[in-house]
Amino acid sequence: MNDLTLNELNTLLAVFARAGVEADAGAEGELLQRLSQARAEREELDNMDFDDCAGGACKL
């Protein structure tokens, strides 16, 4: 499966919000939690400055 972009994750989460899905709503809630976690991870990756890693200063 291809990774979703930050924009795609935000769009999916907006659809869940409009549908009124809660985090404790069974299978839909579990998917909502997984999408929220994926968005947080994608935001972190998108905000990383890989120029700071030049010369082996950091490890991924």
C-alpha positions in Angstrom: 0.0 0.0 0.0 1.2 3.5 -0.8 1.7 6.0 2.0 -0.9 8.7 2.1 0.2 12.3 1.9 -0.5 14.8 4.7 -3.2 16.4 2.6 -4.9 13.0 2.0 -4.8 12.2 5.7 -6.3 15.6 6.6 -9.0 15.1 4.0 -9.9 11.6 5.4 -10.0 12.9 9.0 -12.2 15.8 7.9 -14.7 13.3 6.4 -14.7 11.3 9.6 -15.3 14.5 11.6 -18.3 15.4 9.3 -19.7 11.9 9.7 -19.5 12.3 13.5 -17.3 9.3 14.0 -15.9 9.1 17.5 -12.7 7.3 18.6 -14.7 4.7 20.5 -17.0 3.9 17.6 -16.0 0.3 16.9 -14.2 -0.4 13.6 -14.7 3.2 12.4 -13.2 4.5 15.6 -10.2 2.2 15.3 -9.6 3.4 11.8 -10.0 7.0 12.9 -7.3 6.5 15.6 -5.0 4.8 13.1 -5.5 7.7 10.6 -4.8 10.3 13.4 -1.6 8.5 14.3 -0.5 8.3 10.7 -1.2 12.0 10.3 1.0 12.8 13.4 3.8 10.7 12.0 3.5 12.2 8.5 3.5 15.7 10.0 6.7 14.9 11.9 8.4 13.5 8.8 7.3 16.5 6.7 8.7 18.9 9.3 12.1 17.3 9.6 15.0 19.3 8.2 17.3 16.7 6.6 19.9 19.4 6.1 20.6 19.2 9.8 21.7 15.6 9.3 24.6 16.4 7.1 27.8 14.7 8.1 26.0 12.0 10.1 24.8 14.5 12.8 21.5 12.5 13.2 20.3 9.0 12.4 16.9 8.1 11.1 
